[in-house]
Amino acid sequence: MQVAGNLVFIGLASAWFIRARQEDMRQARFGLVELCALPIPPDWPQFGIELTAGWARRGWQGGIAHTRLLEGSPGRDPPQCQWPAVW
């Protein structure tokens, strides 16, 4: 968080709301922009918590978007997440 202005991590949705993680983000002046739910691979066990890609941005003070990456035909259906195309 000391170098980049935008970060994306893949993990369980609940991991973003652990107090230690929130404090790390606050001290680095990052805010959570979006949690994008990802399809769970069929061979993974069902664990009841969404697998997400979380986008954090330095200086972000807005709300958190909760989106879903829909499964579709590769190359035909665009992702539903809101991440900027400039990455």
N, C-alpha and C positions, 0 to 999 in steps of 0.2 A: 504494500500500500504506500510505500515511500517513493516509488518511481512512477507508477502508472496512474492515469486519471480515471480509467475505466477498468473494472475487473469483472470477470465471469467465472464462477465456480459451479461445478456440478456436485450436488449432494442432496440429502434429504431436506425437505422444506423446513422441518423443525430446527435444523442446525443453524439457520439464520437468526433464530430468536433466543439463542442461549445468551445469558447475560454477559458472559466473557466476550463473546463475539460482538455483541452490540457495543460494549465498551471499547473494544479494539477499533471498531468502525467509527465511533464517535470521536475518539482521540485523533484518528487520522483524517477527520472531517469528511467521511464518506457517508453516503446515504443509499439505501436500497431502492433502486428504480423499478425493478421488475423481478418477479419470480415466474419463470416459464415452466409449466409442467411438461415433463418429457414422457414419451411412451416407455413403459417398463419392458425390458427384454423378456420374451416369453419363457426363457429358462431360469429366470430369477424367481426366488420365492416371493409370495405376496406378504408384504410387511405392513400394509395399512397406512403408510405415509407416502406422500407424493415425492417422486424423484424430480428435482428441479434444477434448472440452470438459473442461478441468481446473478443479476447484474447490479453492481454497485458503482456509483460514480462519485468522484470527489466533489464536494460542495453541494450535492443534491439535497434539497430540503422539501421536495414535493412528496406526493403520495407514492404508494407502491402498487404497480399494476400486477394483476395475477392473470397470466395468459396460459394458453395451452398450445403446444406444438402438435398439430394434428398429423396423424399418419396419412400419407397420401402417396401418389405416384412420384417417385424420384424424378426431378427435372420438370415436372408438370405442375405440381401444387406447391405454391410458395409457403414458407413457414408462417405461422400465425404470430410469432413473437414480434415485439416492437423494436428490436435492437437496430441501431442506425447502420445503414449500408456502408458507411465510410470506414468501418473497422477493417 
